[in-house]
Amino acid sequence: MASIDDIRKVYEQHDDDKNGVLTFQEAQSALQALGNLARNPSSFEDDFNRLSKNGVIGFDEFKQLANLTA
């Protein structure tokens, strides 16, 4: 299981435009990079849409997303 530090590293590495939030595509790529944490990718889009504000998520939402799919 990934630590918070591991999740933060992946989050920051996939924030392509370095604006502090992840778009759908960035979050999907980051979650895939977490590997075994992406247990239920079929619910990713619904979970992302529920957690996102204006089509982006911050780190706290990404942690929730990782836990929801883990």
Number of C-alpha atoms within 10 A of each C-alpha: 10 12 8 10 9 12 21 16 12 18 25 18 15 21 18 14 12 10 9 13 22 26 19 17 13 19 24 17 17 23 26 16 16 17 12 13 19 21 16 12 16 10 13 20 12 10 17 21 14 12 18 17 11 8 13 19 22 17 15 11 19 23 16 14 22 23 12 16 17 16
